[in-house]
Amino acid sequence: MGSFSLMHWVIVLLVVMLLFGGGRISSLMGDVAKGIKSFKKGMEDDSDDMPAARPASKIEGQRAPDPVVTKTEEQKQV
């Protein structure tokens, strides 16, 4: 029991080859490869179309908020 033996896999491979044929399997693999190439090309085109990000401009006339200061128990009692 457990996994299939080598003979089982050979029979499964023969059945698949009879159902689909060698030419059909190779054409399916070619279509998959074309799809992957098209996807990669599309991703490269999208990154070229995006404008470069500008650095954020500094806002004049505003100052940073004061830091938060917490008192310890000794400072609260004094």
PyMOL Python script that loads the backbone (N, CA, C, O; Angstrom):
from pymol import cmd

cmd.read_pdbstr("""\
ATOM      1  N   MET A   1       0.838  -1.183   0.000  1.00  0.00           N
ATOM      2  CA  MET A   1       0.000   0.000   0.000  1.00  0.00           C
ATOM      3  C   MET A   1       0.881   1.243   0.000  1.00  0.00           C
ATOM      4  O   MET A   1       2.075   1.144  -0.282  1.00  0.00           O
ATOM      5  N   GLY A   2       0.335   2.381   0.301  1.00  0.00           N
ATOM      6  CA  GLY A   2       1.138   3.594   0.322  1.00  0.00           C
ATOM      7  C   GLY A   2       1.236   4.214  -1.053  1.00  0.00           C
ATOM      8  O   GLY A   2       0.222   4.514  -1.683  1.00  0.00           O
ATOM      9  N   SER A   3       2.469   4.407  -1.522  1.00  0.00           N
ATOM     10  CA  SER A   3       2.651   5.059  -2.822  1.00  0.00           C
ATOM     11  C   SER A   3       2.571   4.040  -3.950  1.00  0.00           C
ATOM     12  O   SER A   3       2.627   2.831  -3.728  1.00  0.00           O
ATOM     13  N   PHE A   4       2.440   4.556  -5.153  1.00  0.00           N
ATOM     14  CA  PHE A   4       2.335   3.691  -6.319  1.00  0.00           C
ATOM     15  C   PHE A   4       3.718   3.192  -6.721  1.00  0.00           C
ATOM     16  O   PHE A   4       4.727   3.854  -6.479  1.00  0.00           O
ATOM     17  N   SER A   5       3.744   2.023  -7.334  1.00  0.00           N
ATOM     18  CA  SER A   5       5.008   1.486  -7.828  1.00  0.00           C
ATOM     19  C   SER A   5       5.319   2.086  -9.194  1.00  0.00           C
ATOM     20  O   SER A   5       4.516   2.836  -9.748  1.00  0.00           O
ATOM     21  N   LEU A   6       6.467   1.756  -9.722  1.00  0.00           N
ATOM     22  CA  LEU A   6       6.884   2.262 -11.021  1.00  0.00           C
ATOM     23  C   LEU A   6       5.926   1.802 -12.118  1.00  0.00           C
ATOM     24  O   LEU A   6       5.640   2.555 -13.049  1.00  0.00           O
ATOM     25  N   MET A   7       5.435   0.586 -12.012  1.00  0.00           N
ATOM     26  CA  MET A   7       4.523   0.047 -13.030  1.00  0.00           C
ATOM     27  C   MET A   7       3.210   0.840 -13.065  1.00  0.00           C
ATOM     28  O   MET A   7       2.662   1.069 -14.143  1.00  0.00           O
ATOM     29  N   HIS A   8       2.704   1.256 -11.911  1.00  0.00           N
ATOM     30  CA  HIS A   8       1.488   2.074 -11.857  1.00  0.00           C
ATOM     31  C   HIS A   8       1.693   3.394 -12.603  1.00  0.00           C
ATOM     32  O   HIS A   8       0.829   3.813 -13.374  1.00  0.00           O
ATOM     33  N   TRP A   9       2.836   4.051 -12.374  1.00  0.00           N
ATOM     34  CA  TRP A   9       3.105   5.334 -13.014  1.00  0.00           C
ATOM     35  C   TRP A   9       3.253   5.182 -14.528  1.00  0.00           C
ATOM     36  O   TRP A   9       2.835   6.060 -15.283  1.00  0.00           O
ATOM     37  N   VAL A  10       3.844   4.073 -14.972  1.00  0.00           N
ATOM     38  CA  VAL A  10       3.983   3.829 -16.408  1.00  0.00           C
ATOM     39  C   VAL A  10       2.610   3.680 -17.050  1.00  0.00           C
ATOM     40  O   VAL A  10       2.369   4.217 -18.131  1.00  0.00           O
ATOM     41  N   ILE A  11       1.712   2.955 -16.395  1.00  0.00           N
ATOM     42  CA  ILE A  11       0.359   2.766 -16.927  1.00  0.00           C
ATOM     43  C   ILE A  11      -0.387   4.098 -16.977  1.00  0.00           C
ATOM     44  O   ILE A  11      -1.066   4.390 -17.961  1.00  0.00           O
ATOM     45  N   VAL A  12      -0.269   4.899 -15.934  1.00  0.00           N
ATOM     46  CA  VAL A  12      -0.925   6.213 -15.911  1.00  0.00           C
ATOM     47  C   VAL A  12      -0.376   7.087 -17.034  1.00  0.00           C
ATOM     48  O   VAL A  12      -1.144   7.771 -17.712  1.00  0.00           O
ATOM     49  N   LEU A  13       0.932   7.075 -17.241  1.00  0.00           N
ATOM     50  CA  LEU A  13       1.539   7.861 -18.307  1.00  0.00           C
ATOM     51  C   LEU A  13       1.050   7.411 -19.679  1.00  0.00           C
ATOM     52  O   LEU A  13       0.786   8.246 -20.544  1.00  0.00           O
ATOM     53  N   LEU A  14       0.928   6.104 -19.890  1.00  0.00           N
ATOM     54  CA  LEU A  14       0.423   5.592 -21.166  1.00  0.00           C
ATOM     55  C   LEU A  14      -1.021   6.019 -21.415  1.00  0.00           C
ATOM     56  O   LEU A  14      -1.373   6.389 -22.535  1.00  0.00           O
ATOM     57  N   VAL A  15      -1.854   5.969 -20.384  1.00  0.00           N
ATOM     58  CA  VAL A  15      -3.254   6.381 -20.528  1.00  0.00           C
ATOM     59  C   VAL A  15      -3.332   7.868 -20.869  1.00  0.00           C
ATOM     60  O   VAL A  15      -4.121   8.263 -21.728  1.00  0.00           O
ATOM     61  N   VAL A  16      -2.533   8.685 -20.214  1.00  0.00           N
ATOM     62  CA  VAL A  16      -2.528  10.124 -20.492  1.00  0.00           C
ATOM     63  C   VAL A  16      -2.076  10.382 -21.922  1.00  0.00           C
ATOM     64  O   VAL A  16      -2.662  11.210 -22.620  1.00  0.00           O
ATOM     65  N   MET A  17      -1.044   9.681 -22.358  1.00  0.00           N
ATOM     66  CA  MET A  17      -0.555   9.852 -23.734  1.00  0.00           C
ATOM     67  C   MET A  17      -1.608   9.421 -24.748  1.00  0.00           C
ATOM     68  O   MET A  17      -1.739  10.045 -25.801  1.00  0.00           O
ATOM     69  N   LEU A  18      -2.361   8.363 -24.447  1.00  0.00           N
ATOM     70  CA  LEU A  18      -3.409   7.922 -25.366  1.00  0.00           C
ATOM     71  C   LEU A  18      -4.556   8.925 -25.431  1.00  0.00           C
ATOM     72  O   LEU A  18      -5.106   9.180 -26.502  1.00  0.00           O
ATOM     73  N   LEU A  19      -4.914   9.493 -24.281  1.00  0.00           N
ATOM     74  CA  LEU A  19      -6.032  10.437 -24.248  1.00  0.00           C
ATOM     75  C   LEU A  19      -5.680  11.763 -24.912  1.00  0.00           C
ATOM     76  O   LEU A  19      -6.456  12.284 -25.714  1.00  0.00           O
ATOM     77  N   PHE A  20      -4.529  12.301 -24.585  1.00  0.00           N
ATOM     78  CA  PHE A  20      -4.188  13.638 -25.056  1.00  0.00           C
ATOM     79  C   PHE A  20      -3.273  13.631 -26.268  1.00  0.00           C
ATOM     80  O   PHE A  20      -3.317  14.564 -27.069  1.00  0.00           O
ATOM     81  N   GLY A  21      -2.465  12.630 -26.423  1.00  0.00           N
ATOM     82  CA  GLY A  21      -1.514  12.590 -27.536  1.00  0.00           C
ATOM     83  C   GLY A  21      -0.313  13.469 -27.264  1.00  0.00           C
ATOM     84  O   GLY A  21      -0.403  14.440 -26.513  1.00  0.00           O
ATOM     85  N   GLY A  22       0.806  13.133 -27.872  1.00  0.00           N
ATOM     86  CA  GLY A  22       2.047  13.876 -27.640  1.00  0.00           C
ATOM     87  C   GLY A  22       1.988  15.296 -28.155  1.00  0.00           C
ATOM     88  O   GLY A  22       2.506  16.210 -27.514  1.00  0.00           O
ATOM     89  N   GLY A  23       1.361  15.497 -29.309  1.00  0.00           N
ATOM     90  CA  GLY A  23       1.291  16.835 -29.897  1.00  0.00           C
ATOM     91  C   GLY A  23       0.470  17.793 -29.075  1.00  0.00           C
ATOM     92  O   GLY A  23       0.810  18.971 -28.963  1.00  0.00           O
ATOM     93  N   ARG A  24      -0.607  17.304 -28.499  1.00  0.00           N
ATOM     94  CA  ARG A  24      -1.483  18.189 -27.725  1.00  0.00           C
ATOM     95  C   ARG A  24      -0.805  18.626 -26.432  1.00  0.00           C
ATOM     96  O   ARG A  24      -0.941  19.777 -26.017  1.00  0.00           O
ATOM     97  N   ILE A  25      -0.078  17.715 -25.795  1.00  0.00           N
ATOM     98  CA  ILE A  25       0.616  18.071 -24.554  1.00  0.00           C
ATOM     99  C   ILE A  25       1.696  19.113 -24.844  1.00  0.00           C
ATOM    100  O   ILE A  25       1.844  20.076 -24.091  1.00  0.00           O
ATOM    101  N   SER A  26       2.450  18.928 -25.926  1.00  0.00           N
ATOM    102  CA  SER A  26       3.502  19.897 -26.245  1.00  0.00           C
ATOM    103  C   SER A  26       2.909  21.256 -26.613  1.00  0.00           C
ATOM    104  O   SER A  26       3.491  22.291 -26.289  1.00  0.00           O
ATOM    105  N   SER A  27       1.760  21.262 -27.284  1.00  0.00           N
ATOM    106  CA  SER A  27       1.135  22.549 -27.617  1.00  0.00           C
ATOM    107  C   SER A  27       0.613  23.241 -26.360  1.00  0.00           C
ATOM    108  O   SER A  27       0.662  24.468 -26.268  1.00  0.00           O
ATOM    109  N   LEU A  28       0.117  22.474 -25.394  1.00  0.00           N
ATOM    110  CA  LEU A  28      -0.325  23.066 -24.129  1.00  0.00           C
ATOM    111  C   LEU A  28       0.856  23.695 -23.392  1.00  0.00           C
ATOM    112  O   LEU A  28       0.736  24.789 -22.840  1.00  0.00           O
ATOM    113  N   MET A  29       1.997  23.001 -23.385  1.00  0.00           N
ATOM    114  CA  MET A  29       3.175  23.543 -22.717  1.00  0.00           C
ATOM    115  C   MET A  29       3.666  24.803 -23.436  1.00  0.00           C
ATOM    116  O   MET A  29       4.128  25.744 -22.792  1.00  0.00           O
ATOM    117  N   GLY A  30       3.566  24.824 -24.769  1.00  0.00           N
ATOM    118  CA  GLY A  30       3.946  26.022 -25.521  1.00  0.00           C
ATOM    119  C   GLY A  30       3.043  27.199 -25.197  1.00  0.00           C
ATOM    120  O   GLY A  30       3.508  28.334 -25.088  1.00  0.00           O
ATOM    121  N   ASP A  31       1.744  26.929 -25.043  1.00  0.00           N
ATOM    122  CA  ASP A  31       0.802  27.994 -24.685  1.00  0.00           C
ATOM    123  C   ASP A  31       1.098  28.543 -23.297  1.00  0.00           C
ATOM    124  O   ASP A  31       0.998  29.749 -23.068  1.00  0.00           O
ATOM    125  N   VAL A  32       1.460  27.663 -22.371  1.00  0.00           N
ATOM    126  CA  VAL A  32       1.809  28.111 -21.017  1.00  0.00           C
ATOM    127  C   VAL A  32       3.048  29.003 -21.071  1.00  0.00           C
ATOM    128  O   VAL A  32       3.094  30.041 -20.411  1.00  0.00           O
ATOM    129  N   ALA A  33       4.044  28.605 -21.849  1.00  0.00           N
ATOM    130  CA  ALA A  33       5.270  29.405 -21.965  1.00  0.00           C
ATOM    131  C   ALA A  33       4.973  30.776 -22.575  1.00  0.00           C
ATOM    132  O   ALA A  33       5.525  31.781 -22.127  1.00  0.00           O
ATOM    133  N   LYS A  34       4.113  30.828 -23.586  1.00  0.00           N
ATOM    134  CA  LYS A  34       3.752  32.112 -24.198  1.00  0.00           C
ATOM    135  C   LYS A  34       3.032  33.006 -23.192  1.00  0.00           C
ATOM    136  O   LYS A  34       3.255  34.216 -23.154  1.00  0.00           O
ATOM    137  N   GLY A  35       2.171  32.404 -22.380  1.00  0.00           N
ATOM    138  CA  GLY A  35       1.463  33.179 -21.369  1.00  0.00           C
ATOM    139  C   GLY A  35       2.406  33.773 -20.341  1.00  0.00           C
ATOM    140  O   GLY A  35       2.238  34.922 -19.932  1.00  0.00           O
ATOM    141  N   ILE A  36       3.397  32.998 -19.920  1.00  0.00           N
ATOM    142  CA  ILE A  36       4.367  33.491 -18.941  1.00  0.00           C
ATOM    143  C   ILE A  36       5.188  34.632 -19.533  1.00  0.00           C
ATOM    144  O   ILE A  36       5.422  35.639 -18.865  1.00  0.00           O
ATOM    145  N   LYS A  37       5.626  34.480 -20.785  1.00  0.00           N
ATOM    146  CA  LYS A  37       6.399  35.540 -21.441  1.00  0.00           C
ATOM    147  C   LYS A  37       5.569  36.812 -21.574  1.00  0.00           C
ATOM    148  O   LYS A  37       6.074  37.912 -21.350  1.00  0.00           O
ATOM    149  N   SER A  38       4.303  36.663 -21.937  1.00  0.00           N
ATOM    150  CA  SER A  38       3.425  37.820 -22.082  1.00  0.00           C
ATOM    151  C   SER A  38       3.223  38.525 -20.744  1.00  0.00           C
ATOM    152  O   SER A  38       3.200  39.754 -20.681  1.00  0.00           O
ATOM    153  N   PHE A  39       3.079  37.751 -19.684  1.00  0.00           N
ATOM    154  CA  PHE A  39       2.903  38.321 -18.346  1.00  0.00           C
ATOM    155  C   PHE A  39       4.144  39.110 -17.935  1.00  0.00           C
ATOM    156  O   PHE A  39       4.030  40.226 -17.429  1.00  0.00           O
ATOM    157  N   LYS A  40       5.327  38.538 -18.150  1.00  0.00           N
ATOM    158  CA  LYS A  40       6.563  39.228 -17.786  1.00  0.00           C
ATOM    159  C   LYS A  40       6.727  40.516 -18.587  1.00  0.00           C
ATOM    160  O   LYS A  40       7.142  41.540 -18.045  1.00  0.00           O
ATOM    161  N   LYS A  41       6.401  40.462 -19.881  1.00  0.00           N
ATOM    162  CA  LYS A  41       6.509  41.655 -20.719  1.00  0.00           C
ATOM    163  C   LYS A  41       5.545  42.734 -20.235  1.00  0.00           C
ATOM    164  O   LYS A  41       5.898  43.913 -20.207  1.00  0.00           O
ATOM    165  N   GLY A  42       4.341  42.343 -19.857  1.00  0.00           N
ATOM    166  CA  GLY A  42       3.367  43.298 -19.337  1.00  0.00           C
ATOM    167  C   GLY A  42       3.827  43.938 -18.042  1.00  0.00           C
ATOM    168  O   GLY A  42       3.600  45.128 -17.820  1.00  0.00           O
ATOM    169  N   MET A  43       4.474  43.155 -17.183  1.00  0.00           N
ATOM    170  CA  MET A  43       4.976  43.707 -15.926  1.00  0.00           C
ATOM    171  C   MET A  43       6.094  44.712 -16.189  1.00  0.00           C
ATOM    172  O   MET A  43       6.170  45.736 -15.510  1.00  0.00           O
ATOM    173  N   GLU A  44       6.962  44.437 -17.161  1.00  0.00           N
ATOM    174  CA  GLU A  44       8.035  45.376 -17.491  1.00  0.00           C
ATOM    175  C   GLU A  44       7.461  46.657 -18.085  1.00  0.00           C
ATOM    176  O   GLU A  44       7.947  47.746 -17.778  1.00  0.00           O
ATOM    177  N   ASP A  45       6.448  46.548 -18.922  1.00  0.00           N
ATOM    178  CA  ASP A  45       5.833  47.728 -19.532  1.00  0.00           C
ATOM    179  C   ASP A  45       5.166  48.600 -18.486  1.00  0.00           C
ATOM    180  O   ASP A  45       5.226  49.826 -18.579  1.00  0.00           O
ATOM    181  N   ASP A  46       4.529  47.992 -17.490  1.00  0.00           N
ATOM    182  CA  ASP A  46       3.869  48.768 -16.441  1.00  0.00           C
ATOM    183  C   ASP A  46       4.878  49.545 -15.616  1.00  0.00           C
ATOM    184  O   ASP A  46       4.616  50.687 -15.240  1.00  0.00           O
ATOM    185  N   SER A  47       6.025  48.949 -15.326  1.00  0.00           N
ATOM    186  CA  SER A  47       7.013  49.650 -14.510  1.00  0.00           C
ATOM    187  C   SER A  47       7.651  50.797 -15.287  1.00  0.00           C
ATOM    188  O   SER A  47       8.069  51.783 -14.680  1.00  0.00           O
ATOM    189  N   ASP A  48       7.737  50.694 -16.617  1.00  0.00           N
ATOM    190  CA  ASP A  48       8.287  51.780 -17.422  1.00  0.00           C
ATOM    191  C   ASP A  48       7.326  52.958 -17.509  1.00  0.00           C
ATOM    192  O   ASP A  48       7.775  54.100 -17.601  1.00  0.00           O
ATOM    193  N   ASP A  49       6.029  52.716 -17.484  1.00  0.00           N
ATOM    194  CA  ASP A  49       5.032  53.770 -17.636  1.00  0.00           C
ATOM    195  C   ASP A  49       4.870  54.623 -16.384  1.00  0.00           C
ATOM    196  O   ASP A  49       4.420  55.765 -16.470  1.00  0.00           O
ATOM    197  N   MET A  50       5.228  54.086 -15.229  1.00  0.00           N
ATOM    198  CA  MET A  50       5.029  54.812 -13.982  1.00  0.00           C
ATOM    199  C   MET A  50       6.072  55.921 -13.852  1.00  0.00           C
ATOM    200  O   MET A  50       7.256  55.672 -14.076  1.00  0.00           O
ATOM    201  N   PRO A  51       5.656  57.144 -13.492  1.00  0.00           N
ATOM    202  CA  PRO A  51       6.630  58.224 -13.319  1.00  0.00           C
ATOM    203  C   PRO A  51       7.451  58.000 -12.048  1.00  0.00           C
ATOM    204  O   PRO A  51       7.014  57.325 -11.116  1.00  0.00           O
ATOM    205  N   ALA A  52       8.635  58.577 -12.035  1.00  0.00           N
ATOM    206  CA  ALA A  52       9.501  58.447 -10.864  1.00  0.00           C
ATOM    207  C   ALA A  52       8.901  59.241  -9.711  1.00  0.00           C
ATOM    208  O   ALA A  52       8.339  60.317  -9.916  1.00  0.00           O
ATOM    209  N   ALA A  53       9.020  58.718  -8.522  1.00  0.00           N
ATOM    210  CA  ALA A  53       8.458  59.379  -7.347  1.00  0.00           C
ATOM    211  C   ALA A  53       9.307  60.593  -6.981  1.00  0.00           C
ATOM    212  O   ALA A  53      10.536  60.528  -6.978  1.00  0.00           O
ATOM    213  N   ARG A  54       8.629  61.707  -6.670  1.00  0.00           N
ATOM    214  CA  ARG A  54       9.335  62.908  -6.249  1.00  0.00           C
ATOM    215  C   ARG A  54       9.586  62.835  -4.752  1.00  0.00           C
ATOM    216  O   ARG A  54       8.776  62.267  -4.020  1.00  0.00           O
ATOM    217  N   PRO A  55      10.685  63.395  -4.289  1.00  0.00           N
ATOM    218  CA  PRO A  55      10.883  63.441  -2.839  1.00  0.00           C
ATOM    219  C   PRO A  55       9.879  64.411  -2.218  1.00  0.00           C
ATOM    220  O   PRO A  55       9.499  65.406  -2.834  1.00  0.00           O
ATOM    221  N   ALA A  56       9.467  64.115  -1.022  1.00  0.00           N
ATOM    222  CA  ALA A  56       8.489  64.961  -0.336  1.00  0.00           C
ATOM    223  C   ALA A  56       9.103  66.327  -0.048  1.00  0.00           C
ATOM    224  O   ALA A  56      10.249  66.429   0.389  1.00  0.00           O
ATOM    225  N   SER A  57       8.329  67.362  -0.298  1.00  0.00           N
ATOM    226  CA  SER A  57       8.836  68.711  -0.041  1.00  0.00           C
ATOM    227  C   SER A  57       8.688  69.029   1.445  1.00  0.00           C
ATOM    228  O   SER A  57       7.780  68.536   2.115  1.00  0.00           O
ATOM    229  N   LYS A  58       9.591  69.855   1.940  1.00  0.00           N
ATOM    230  CA  LYS A  58       9.579  70.225   3.352  1.00  0.00           C
ATOM    231  C   LYS A  58       8.519  71.299   3.573  1.00  0.00           C
ATOM    232  O   LYS A  58       8.422  72.256   2.805  1.00  0.00           O
ATOM    233  N   ILE A  59       7.738  71.133   4.613  1.00  0.00           N
ATOM    234  CA  ILE A  59       6.687  72.101   4.929  1.00  0.00           C
ATOM    235  C   ILE A  59       7.294  73.190   5.805  1.00  0.00           C
ATOM    236  O   ILE A  59       7.811  72.910   6.887  1.00  0.00           O
ATOM    237  N   GLU A  60       7.231  74.413   5.340  1.00  0.00           N
ATOM    238  CA  GLU A  60       7.791  75.546   6.074  1.00  0.00           C
ATOM    239  C   GLU A  60       6.753  76.101   7.049  1.00  0.00           C
ATOM    240  O   GLU A  60       5.548  76.006   6.813  1.00  0.00           O
ATOM    241  N   GLY A  61       7.238  76.678   8.142  1.00  0.00           N
ATOM    242  CA  GLY A  61       6.368  77.368   9.071  1.00  0.00           C
ATOM    243  C   GLY A  61       5.742  76.476  10.132  1.00  0.00           C
ATOM    244  O   GLY A  61       4.968  76.966  10.955  1.00  0.00           O
ATOM    245  N   GLN A  62       6.042  75.217  10.141  1.00  0.00           N
ATOM    246  CA  GLN A  62       5.509  74.340  11.179  1.00  0.00           C
ATOM    247  C   GLN A  62       6.676  73.768  11.964  1.00  0.00           C
ATOM    248  O   GLN A  62       7.761  73.550  11.425  1.00  0.00           O
ATOM    249  N   ARG A  63       6.436  73.529  13.242  1.00  0.00           N
ATOM    250  CA  ARG A  63       7.492  72.937  14.049  1.00  0.00           C
ATOM    251  C   ARG A  63       7.030  71.581  14.545  1.00  0.00           C
ATOM    252  O   ARG A  63       5.837  71.277  14.544  1.00  0.00           O
ATOM    253  N   ALA A  64       7.959  70.796  14.954  1.00  0.00           N
ATOM    254  CA  ALA A  64       7.657  69.457  15.443  1.00  0.00           C
ATOM    255  C   ALA A  64       6.962  69.553  16.793  1.00  0.00           C
ATOM    256  O   ALA A  64       7.231  70.488  17.548  1.00  0.00           O
ATOM    257  N   PRO A  65       6.081  68.620  17.120  1.00  0.00           N
ATOM    258  CA  PRO A  65       5.420  68.651  18.423  1.00  0.00           C
ATOM    259  C   PRO A  65       6.418  68.386  19.543  1.00  0.00           C
ATOM    260  O   PRO A  65       7.451  67.747  19.346  1.00  0.00           O
ATOM    261  N   ASP A  66       6.074  68.902  20.740  1.00  0.00           N
ATOM    262  CA  ASP A  66       6.939  68.698  21.901  1.00  0.00           C
ATOM    263  C   ASP A  66       6.942  67.226  22.294  1.00  0.00           C
ATOM    264  O   ASP A  66       5.926  66.545  22.155  1.00  0.00           O
ATOM    265  N   PRO A  67       8.081  66.730  22.784  1.00  0.00           N
ATOM    266  CA  PRO A  67       8.136  65.322  23.192  1.00  0.00           C
ATOM    267  C   PRO A  67       7.293  65.089  24.446  1.00  0.00           C
ATOM    268  O   PRO A  67       7.106  65.996  25.256  1.00  0.00           O
ATOM    269  N   VAL A  68       6.802  63.898  24.590  1.00  0.00           N
ATOM    270  CA  VAL A  68       5.984  63.529  25.740  1.00  0.00           C
ATOM    271  C   VAL A  68       6.914  63.200  26.896  1.00  0.00           C
ATOM    272  O   VAL A  68       7.824  62.383  26.760  1.00  0.00           O
ATOM    273  N   VAL A  69       6.677  63.848  28.048  1.00  0.00           N
ATOM    274  CA  VAL A  69       7.502  63.621  29.229  1.00  0.00           C
ATOM    275  C   VAL A  69       6.616  63.005  30.295  1.00  0.00           C
ATOM    276  O   VAL A  69       5.575  63.561  30.645  1.00  0.00           O
ATOM    277  N   THR A  70       7.025  61.867  30.806  1.00  0.00           N
ATOM    278  CA  THR A  70       6.267  61.231  31.886  1.00  0.00           C
ATOM    279  C   THR A  70       7.051  61.362  33.175  1.00  0.00           C
ATOM    280  O   THR A  70       8.280  61.297  33.180  1.00  0.00           O
ATOM    281  N   LYS A  71       6.333  61.546  34.257  1.00  0.00           N
ATOM    282  CA  LYS A  71       6.974  61.701  35.557  1.00  0.00           C
ATOM    283  C   LYS A  71       6.990  60.363  36.272  1.00  0.00           C
ATOM    284  O   LYS A  71       6.048  59.576  36.180  1.00  0.00           O
ATOM    285  N   THR A  72       8.088  60.121  36.992  1.00  0.00           N
ATOM    286  CA  THR A  72       8.181  58.907  37.796  1.00  0.00           C
ATOM    287  C   THR A  72       7.457  59.138  39.106  1.00  0.00           C
ATOM    288  O   THR A  72       7.043  60.260  39.398  1.00  0.00           O
ATOM    289  N   GLU A  73       7.304  58.108  39.882  1.00  0.00           N
ATOM    290  CA  GLU A  73       6.605  58.218  41.172  1.00  0.00           C
ATOM    291  C   GLU A  73       7.326  59.178  42.113  1.00  0.00           C
ATOM    292  O   GLU A  73       6.674  59.908  42.860  1.00  0.00           O
ATOM    293  N   GLU A  74       8.663  59.193  42.090  1.00  0.00           N
ATOM    294  CA  GLU A  74       9.417  60.092  42.970  1.00  0.00           C
ATOM    295  C   GLU A  74       9.185  61.550  42.576  1.00  0.00           C
ATOM    296  O   GLU A  74       9.063  62.406  43.453  1.00  0.00           O
ATOM    297  N   GLN A  75       9.124  61.849  41.294  1.00  0.00           N
ATOM    298  CA  GLN A  75       8.912  63.219  40.847  1.00  0.00           C
ATOM    299  C   GLN A  75       7.497  63.684  41.163  1.00  0.00           C
ATOM    300  O   GLN A  75       7.279  64.873  41.396  1.00  0.00           O
ATOM    301  N   LYS A  76       6.537  62.773  41.177  1.00  0.00           N
ATOM    302  CA  LYS A  76       5.155  63.144  41.479  1.00  0.00           C
ATOM    303  C   LYS A  76       4.999  63.511  42.947  1.00  0.00           C
ATOM    304  O   LYS A  76       4.191  64.379  43.279  1.00  0.00           O
ATOM    305  N   GLN A  77       5.752  62.872  43.828  1.00  0.00           N
ATOM    306  CA  GLN A  77       5.627  63.123  45.262  1.00  0.00           C
ATOM    307  C   GLN A  77       6.324  64.413  45.666  1.00  0.00           C
ATOM    308  O   GLN A  77       5.924  65.018  46.661  1.00  0.00           O
ATOM    309  N   VAL A  78       7.320  64.854  44.964  1.00  0.00           N
ATOM    310  CA  VAL A  78       8.077  66.049  45.334  1.00  0.00           C
ATOM    311  C   VAL A  78       7.370  67.294  44.937  1.00  0.00           C
ATOM    312  O   VAL A  78       7.872  68.392  45.176  1.00  0.00           O
TER     313      VAL A  78
END
""", "prot")
cmd.dss("prot")
cmd.show_as("cartoon", "prot")
cmd.util.cbc("prot")
cmd.orient("prot")
